[in-house]
Amino acid sequence: MMPLKSMVGCLLVMMMAGGVQAQQKYISTSGEIDFASQAQLEIIKASSKDLKGILDPVTNQFAFRVSIRTFQGFNSSLQRDHFNENYLETEKWPTASFTGKIIEEVNFLQDGTYDVRAKGELEIHGQKQMRIIRSKVTIKNGALGIEASFIVPLTDHNIPIPRIVSQKIATEIQVIMKTSMVQRSEKK
């Protein structure tokens, strides 16, 4: 019988060797997020092409992140400054993220389009909210596309709107997300 110390050593070596195996994950190659505030007196639109993401086809887990300062398009540079400094406070909370798991099963080996629900934590302005977001996953020739459209209530993320601009900023923001992903090996 092998001494306990040797058994533990062998087990650790086996675990480490198994953990070094390359595993295929989908990595975002081009991702974009657009948002629109359609208030009574003003429409504000902006977008970012800085969406980063990863999806594990074995576990259906995903993580997406965008740097808030990368949003462009506002009606003026002053509006963009107010967005970053007064509302999203990007010095304190520089990114927004959505991490979780796709609920439905997806056959990542077969071309097709799948309507799925992504369940996870949406974090904006330092506030996390559990969300289920309906998404469309398209698989073609080993590449993956994801599209989603959803509403973000500002109160869910503790983003206050001063009364003086309440007719210019909507209380619910429409968000549209699109990304293309390809498989890459990643050491575990």
N, C-alpha and C positions, 0 to 999 in steps of 0.2 A: 504494500500500500504506500502511496506517495504521501510525504509529509504535507501538512496543511500549508506551509509557507510555499512549497513548490507548486501545489495545486493553485493557489492564489496567483502566483507568478505566471503559470501557464494560461490561466483564465484571462489575466490582464493582457498578455501577448496576443491571444486569440481575439479578444475584443478590439484591441488596437489595430490588428491586421484587418479585421472585418470593417472597421470604421474608415480605413483608408481607401476602400473601393470607390471608384468613380461612380457617381450616380447622375443620371440625366435629369436636368431641371430645365424649365422654360425660363428664359431671361428676356426681359423687355428690351427690344432694339429701338423702338420708336413709340413713344407714348405721349398722349396729349390729353389735357383736361381743359374744358371750357366751362365757364360759369356765366350766368346771367341773372341780374337783379332787375326785375320788371316792376318798378314802383309806379305810383300814380303820376308823378311828374317827371320821372327820368328812367331811362333804360341804361344799365351799366353792363358792359360785357368785357371779359378778359379771358386770356387763355395762356397755358404754359405747355411747352413741348419738352418739359424736363421730367416727365413721369418715369420713374424707375420701378421695376417690379421683378418678382420671381415667383414661380409656381412649381410645386412638386407634384408631378402627375401620379405618384404612388400614393401619397397621403391626401391629395386634393387641397393641401394648405398653400396659402399665398401670402404675399406681403407687397404692398405698393406704397410709394412715398413720393411726394413732390415738395420742392422748395418753394415756399410762398413768394419769395422775392422774384421768382422767375415769371410771374404772371405779367402779361403785357396786354395793351389794347384799350385801356380805360379811355374815358372821354377827355381826360387831360392829365398832365403829369402831377398836378396838385391832387387830383382824385386818387391817383396811384399812391402818392405819398400818404394820404389820409388812410387808405386801405391798409398799408403796411404799418404805419405808426399808431393810428388811433383805434382801428377796428381789429385787425389780426395780430397786432403787437409782435411783429416778426423778430424783434430783438429777443424777446422771451421765448417765443414759440416759432422757430424758423421753418418747420415743416408740418405738413398734414400727412396722415397715413391711414391705410385701411389694411388690417391684417386679420386673417381668419381661415375659413375653409369653405370650399364649394360643397353644398349639401348633396346635390344629385351626383350620380355616377356618370363619368364621361369616359368614353373609349378614346383615349389619346392616340391610339394606333390606327384609327379609322377616320378618313375624311368625313366631314359632316358638320352640321350646325346644331348646337344644343342650347336650349333655353334652360338656364340654371339659376339657382339662388346662391348668392355668396353671403355667408353669415360671418360677422366678425366685428371688431372694434374700429370704429371710425373716430380718429382723433384729429380735431381741429381746435386751434386756440388753447391747447393744453387740456381740453375736455374730451373724454372718451365716452362714446355712446355705442351700445350694442345695436347693430343694424343688420337687416337682411335686405340685400340689394339684388334685384333681378338683373341678370346679365345674359348676353348672348356670346357663346364661345363658338368660334369657327375654326375647324382644323382642315388644312389643305396642304398636301405634300410635306407633312412634318412640321409646318409652321402653324402658329396659333394666333388667332385674333380674338380680342375681348372688347365688347362694347357694353356700356351701361349708362343709364340715364336715371337720375334720382334727385330728390328734393332734400335740401339741408335747411332745417329751421335754425335761425341764428340763436334763438334762446336755448337750444339743445347744447350749444357750445359756448354759452356765456359771452356772446358778442353783443354788447349793448349798442343801440342806435339812439343818439341824442334826439330829443323831440324836435329840435330845429330842422333836422334833415329827415325826419320820419316819412315825409311824402316823396323823398328822393331815393330811399334805400328800402328795398323789399324786406319783409321779415322772413321770407323763405327764398332760398337761392336755388335755381335750377342748375344742376351739374351734369355734364356729359363727359364721359371718359372713353377713350379709344386707345388700344395699344396692340402692337404686333410683337410676338415673342418667338424665339427660336430655341431649340434644344442645345444645351451646353453641358459638358461634363463638369461636375463640381465635386471636389473631394469632401468627404463627410468628416 
